[in-house]
Amino acid sequence: MKLFKTLIISALILSTMFGNLLSQEDVLRPRNSGKASEKSEKSDFKRKPFYIGVEGGLNTNFYSQNISWYPVVVDQSINNALASGLGFSPYIAAFIDLSLSNSWSFQGRLTYDVKSFSNKYTGTIDYYNVTTQTYSSASDELNYTAKCQYFGLSIFLRYNLTDNLFLIFGPTIQLPIGQVEQTNTETLLTPDVYWDIPTKTTVQTYSGKFDFKSRIGAEFGLGYKIPITKNILLVPQARFQFMPTLIVDDQLAVEDRTRQQYYNGYSNMDLTNKLLHSLQIGLGIWFKI
């Protein structure tokens, strides 16, 4: 809630600054320059309003990375789950929107953006059977979840297709807040196979946190202005957030010990090209100033 209030206050400060600039008298132009000039100034001002507002919505997050094994265990390793992820998470934003002409507007936006995603995969692991004192294979499911948070700054151009329908696009930068939180849960699916025999445990969970990177990308989408009153608009939008910058650095030679018997040891994994894109569906309230 503190961050949401900060975003709103920031938008209000920006709007006040621009309002003061717009209201200042032009010292190079006489105050009594004629009725035609006054009408022209008023007309220009009406054609170029600006808005402040807030927006909230839902991210659909698409995560992917490339995994290379040596020796290859692609068809068996439960770590295939880490190759991709899908998830839903909220975002909130505050913005100021300045009209440049009848068709074009400039929009500056501050965003608190949560990203979360998950995936699961059923593969094969090797475990040590204490009864037979040998290695055996078992079916195992890995289910992972990951979550991170960003502070975003975006600069958009908005183009009016009609009086109400518009295109919006522009660059965005996202700065990390805290660390990525990831939880992995493994569930043994083969009967009479346990992580701990005395307690007959078939599920184990382990969590961790790690750093992630600032990102630069672009957003583009559509919006529609629905007048509620003369000066208040309800504005649904759909935007795609394309982020070509890596969310986390590449990781090389990571041990995969899931097939220890089969490979008489372990395999190595290279985890590269970790990317996260989002589809944002939001609803904003715009106040005409």
VEXDREN-2710 file (C-alpha; in Angstrom, 1 decimal):
% VEXDREN-2710
k/r/px/py/pz
1/MET/0.0/0.0/0.0
2/LYS/2.9/2.4/0.7
3/LEU/4.3/1.9/-2.8
4/PHE/0.8/2.4/-4.3
5/LYS/0.4/5.7/-2.4
6/THR/3.9/6.8/-3.5
7/LEU/2.9/6.2/-7.2
8/ILE/-0.3/8.2/-6.8
9/ILE/1.6/11.1/-5.1
10/SER/4.2/11.1/-7.8
11/ALA/1.6/11.4/-10.5
12/LEU/-0.1/14.3/-8.6
13/ILE/3.2/16.1/-8.2
14/LEU/3.9/15.8/-11.9
15/SER/0.5/17.0/-12.8
16/THR/0.9/20.0/-10.5
17/MET/4.2/20.9/-12.1
18/PHE/2.7/20.8/-15.6
19/GLY/-0.4/22.6/-14.5
20/ASN/1.7/25.5/-13.1
21/LEU/3.7/25.6/-16.3
22/LEU/0.6/25.8/-18.4
23/SER/-1.0/28.5/-16.3
24/GLN/2.0/30.9/-16.4
25/GLU/1.6/34.1/-18.4
26/ASP/3.8/34.4/-21.5
27/VAL/5.7/37.6/-20.7
28/LEU/6.5/38.1/-24.4
29/ARG/2.9/38.4/-25.3
30/PRO/0.7/41.3/-24.0
31/ARG/-2.2/40.2/-21.8
32/ASN/-4.7/42.2/-23.8
33/SER/-3.7/40.9/-27.3
34/GLY/-7.3/40.8/-28.6
35/LYS/-10.3/38.5/-28.4
36/ALA/-9.2/36.4/-31.4
37/SER/-5.9/35.6/-29.7
38/GLU/-7.6/34.7/-26.4
39/LYS/-10.0/32.4/-28.3
40/SER/-7.1/30.8/-30.1
41/GLU/-5.2/30.2/-26.8
42/LYS/-8.3/28.7/-25.2
43/SER/-9.0/26.5/-28.2
44/ASP/-5.4/25.2/-28.2
45/PHE/-5.6/24.5/-24.5
46/LYS/-8.9/22.6/-25.0
47/ARG/-7.3/20.5/-27.8
48/LYS/-4.4/19.6/-25.6
49/PRO/-5.6/18.4/-22.2
50/PHE/-3.5/16.2/-20.0
51/TYR/-4.6/13.3/-17.7
52/ILE/-3.3/11.8/-14.5
53/GLY/-4.4/8.4/-13.4
54/VAL/-3.9/5.0/-11.8
55/GLU/-4.1/1.6/-13.3
56/GLY/-4.2/-2.0/-12.0
57/GLY/-4.3/-5.3/-13.7
58/LEU/-3.0/-8.8/-14.2
59/ASN/0.2/-10.1/-15.8
60/THR/0.2/-13.4/-17.7
61/ASN/3.9/-14.3/-17.5
62/PHE/5.8/-16.4/-20.0
63/TYR/9.2/-17.6/-18.8
64/SER/11.8/-19.7/-20.9
65/GLN/15.4/-20.8/-20.8
66/ASN/17.6/-23.1/-22.8
67/ILE/19.0/-26.2/-21.0
68/SER/21.8/-28.3/-22.4
69/TRP/23.0/-31.5/-20.7
70/TYR/26.3/-33.4/-21.1
71/PRO/25.9/-36.4/-21.0
72/VAL/22.4/-35.9/-22.4
73/VAL/19.4/-36.7/-20.1
74/VAL/16.8/-34.6/-21.8
75/ASP/14.2/-37.4/-21.9
76/GLN/14.6/-38.4/-18.2
77/SER/15.6/-35.5/-16.0
78/ILE/13.0/-33.8/-13.9
79/ASN/14.9/-30.6/-14.4
80/ASN/13.1/-30.3/-17.8
81/ALA/10.5/-28.5/-15.6
82/LEU/12.9/-25.5/-15.5
83/ALA/12.9/-25.0/-19.2
84/SER/9.7/-22.9/-19.1
85/GLY/7.1/-21.4/-16.9
86/LEU/3.7/-19.8/-16.9
87/GLY/2.0/-17.7/-14.2
88/PHE/-0.3/-14.8/-13.2
89/SER/0.5/-11.9/-11.0
90/PRO/-0.7/-8.3/-10.3
91/TYR/0.7/-4.9/-11.2
92/ILE/-0.2/-1.3/-10.3
93/ALA/0.8/2.0/-12.0
94/ALA/0.5/5.7/-11.8
95/PHE/0.9/7.9/-14.8
96/ILE/0.6/11.3/-16.5
97/ASP/-0.6/11.6/-20.1
98/LEU/0.1/14.8/-22.1
99/SER/-1.6/15.5/-25.4
100/LEU/0.8/16.6/-28.1
101/SER/-1.8/17.0/-30.9
102/ASN/-5.2/15.7/-31.7
103/SER/-3.7/12.3/-32.6
104/TRP/-0.6/11.9/-30.4
105/SER/0.1/11.9/-26.7
106/PHE/3.1/11.4/-24.4
107/GLN/2.7/9.2/-21.3
108/GLY/5.1/8.7/-18.4
109/ARG/4.4/5.8/-16.1
110/LEU/5.7/4.4/-12.8
111/THR/4.8/0.8/-12.1
112/TYR/5.1/-1.7/-9.3
113/ASP/5.2/-5.0/-11.1
114/VAL/5.1/-8.6/-9.6
115/LYS/6.2/-11.5/-11.8
116/SER/5.5/-15.1/-10.9
117/PHE/5.5/-18.3/-12.9
118/SER/5.7/-22.1/-12.4
119/ASN/5.9/-25.4/-14.2
120/LYS/6.1/-29.2/-13.5
121/TYR/7.6/-32.2/-15.2
122/THR/7.5/-35.9/-14.5
123/GLY/10.8/-37.7/-15.1
124/THR/13.0/-40.4/-13.8
125/ILE/15.4/-40.3/-10.9
126/ASP/17.9/-42.8/-9.5
127/TYR/17.7/-43.5/-5.8
128/TYR/19.6/-45.8/-3.4
129/ASN/17.4/-48.7/-2.2
130/VAL/18.5/-49.4/1.4
131/THR/16.8/-52.8/1.3
132/THR/18.6/-54.2/-1.7
133/GLN/21.6/-51.9/-1.2
134/THR/21.5/-51.0/-4.9
135/TYR/20.5/-48.1/-7.1
136/SER/17.0/-48.3/-8.6
137/SER/15.0/-45.9/-10.9
138/ALA/11.7/-44.3/-9.8
139/SER/9.2/-41.9/-11.3
140/ASP/9.4/-38.4/-9.8
141/GLU/7.6/-35.1/-10.4
142/LEU/9.3/-31.7/-10.0
143/ASN/7.0/-28.7/-9.5
144/TYR/8.7/-25.3/-9.1
145/THR/7.3/-21.8/-8.5
146/ALA/9.2/-18.6/-8.8
147/LYS/8.3/-15.0/-7.9
148/CYS/10.1/-11.6/-8.2
149/GLN/9.2/-7.9/-8.1
150/TYR/10.1/-4.9/-10.2
151/PHE/9.9/-1.1/-10.0
152/GLY/9.2/0.1/-13.6
153/LEU/9.6/3.3/-15.5
154/SER/8.0/3.6/-19.0
155/ILE/7.8/6.4/-21.6
156/PHE/5.0/5.8/-24.1
157/LEU/3.6/7.4/-27.2
158/ARG/-0.2/7.1/-27.6
159/TYR/-1.9/7.4/-31.0
160/ASN/-5.6/7.8/-31.3
161/LEU/-7.2/5.5/-33.9
162/THR/-10.6/7.0/-33.1
163/ASP/-12.0/9.3/-30.4
164/ASN/-11.9/6.4/-28.0
165/LEU/-9.7/3.6/-29.4
166/PHE/-5.9/4.1/-29.2
167/LEU/-2.5/2.4/-29.8
168/ILE/0.2/2.8/-27.1
169/PHE/3.9/1.8/-27.4
170/GLY/7.3/2.7/-26.0
171/PRO/10.4/1.7/-24.0
172/THR/10.3/0.5/-20.4
173/ILE/13.0/-0.2/-17.8
174/GLN/12.5/-2.5/-14.8
175/LEU/14.6/-2.4/-11.7
176/PRO/14.6/-5.4/-9.3
177/ILE/13.2/-5.3/-5.8
178/GLY/14.6/-7.8/-3.4
179/GLN/15.5/-11.3/-4.8
180/VAL/13.8/-14.0/-6.8
181/GLU/12.1/-16.5/-4.5
182/GLN/11.9/-20.1/-5.8
183/THR/10.4/-23.2/-4.3
184/ASN/10.9/-26.7/-5.7
185/THR/8.7/-29.6/-4.7
186/GLU/9.5/-33.2/-5.6
187/THR/6.9/-36.0/-5.4
188/LEU/7.8/-39.7/-5.8
189/LEU/5.2/-41.5/-7.9
190/THR/6.6/-45.1/-7.8
191/PRO/4.9/-47.2/-5.1
192/ASP/6.9/-48.2/-2.1
193/VAL/9.7/-45.6/-2.9
194/TYR/10.3/-43.0/-0.2
195/TRP/12.6/-40.1/0.6
196/ASP/12.7/-41.3/4.2
197/ILE/11.7/-45.0/4.9
198/PRO/10.8/-44.7/8.6
199/THR/8.3/-41.9/7.9
200/LYS/7.4/-43.1/4.4
201/THR/7.9/-39.5/3.1
202/THR/7.2/-39.2/-0.7
203/VAL/7.3/-35.4/-0.9
204/GLN/10.3/-33.1/-0.3
205/THR/10.4/-29.3/-0.7
206/TYR/13.4/-26.9/-0.8
207/SER/13.4/-23.1/-1.3
208/GLY/16.0/-20.5/-2.2
209/LYS/16.6/-16.9/-3.1
210/PHE/18.9/-15.4/-5.7
211/ASP/19.6/-12.1/-7.4
212/PHE/18.1/-11.0/-10.7
213/LYS/18.9/-8.3/-13.2
214/SER/17.5/-4.9/-14.3
215/ARG/15.8/-5.2/-17.7
216/ILE/15.1/-3.0/-20.7
217/GLY/12.4/-3.7/-23.1
218/ALA/9.3/-2.4/-24.9
219/GLU/5.5/-2.4/-24.5
220/PHE/2.8/-2.1/-27.1
221/GLY/-0.9/-2.6/-27.1
222/LEU/-4.4/-1.2/-27.4
223/GLY/-6.7/0.8/-25.1
224/TYR/-10.2/2.1/-25.1
225/LYS/-11.5/5.3/-23.4
226/ILE/-14.9/5.0/-21.8
227/PRO/-16.2/8.4/-20.5
228/ILE/-17.8/8.2/-17.0
229/THR/-18.1/12.0/-16.6
230/LYS/-16.8/15.0/-18.5
231/ASN/-13.5/14.7/-16.8
232/ILE/-13.2/11.1/-15.7
233/LEU/-12.5/8.1/-18.0
234/LEU/-12.5/4.4/-17.4
235/VAL/-9.8/2.9/-19.7
236/PRO/-9.2/-0.9/-20.2
237/GLN/-5.9/-1.8/-21.9
238/ALA/-4.1/-4.8/-23.2
239/ARG/-0.3/-4.5/-23.7
240/PHE/2.4/-7.0/-24.4
241/GLN/5.6/-6.5/-22.5
242/PHE/8.6/-7.7/-24.6
243/MET/11.8/-8.0/-22.6
244/PRO/14.9/-9.2/-24.5
245/THR/17.1/-8.6/-21.5
246/LEU/18.0/-11.6/-19.4
247/ILE/16.2/-11.9/-16.1
248/VAL/19.2/-13.9/-14.6
249/ASP/22.7/-14.4/-15.9
250/ASP/23.6/-17.7/-17.7
251/GLN/24.6/-20.6/-15.4
252/LEU/27.2/-23.1/-16.8
253/ALA/28.1/-26.6/-15.6
254/VAL/25.3/-26.9/-13.0
255/GLU/25.2/-30.5/-11.6
256/ASP/22.2/-32.6/-12.4
257/ARG/22.4/-35.6/-10.0
258/THR/19.0/-37.1/-10.8
259/ARG/20.4/-40.0/-12.8
260/GLN/23.4/-41.0/-10.7
261/GLN/23.2/-44.8/-11.3
262/TYR/22.5/-44.5/-15.1
263/TYR/25.5/-42.3/-15.6
264/ASN/27.7/-43.6/-12.8
265/GLY/27.8/-40.1/-11.3
266/TYR/26.0/-37.0/-12.6
267/SER/25.5/-34.9/-15.7
268/ASN/26.2/-31.2/-16.2
269/MET/23.6/-28.6/-17.3
270/ASP/24.1/-25.3/-19.0
271/LEU/21.2/-22.9/-18.3
272/THR/21.2/-20.0/-20.7
273/ASN/19.0/-17.3/-22.3
274/LYS/16.6/-16.9/-19.4
275/LEU/13.8/-14.6/-20.6
276/LEU/10.5/-13.4/-19.2
277/HIS/7.8/-11.7/-21.2
278/SER/4.3/-10.6/-20.0
279/LEU/0.8/-9.9/-21.4
280/GLN/-0.8/-7.2/-19.3
281/ILE/-4.6/-6.7/-19.0
282/GLY/-5.4/-3.6/-17.0
283/LEU/-8.1/-1.2/-16.1
284/GLY/-7.3/2.5/-15.5
285/ILE/-9.0/5.6/-14.2
286/TRP/-8.0/8.8/-16.0
287/PHE/-8.7/12.2/-14.6
288/LYS/-8.7/15.1/-17.2
289/ILE/-6.9/18.2/-16.0
END
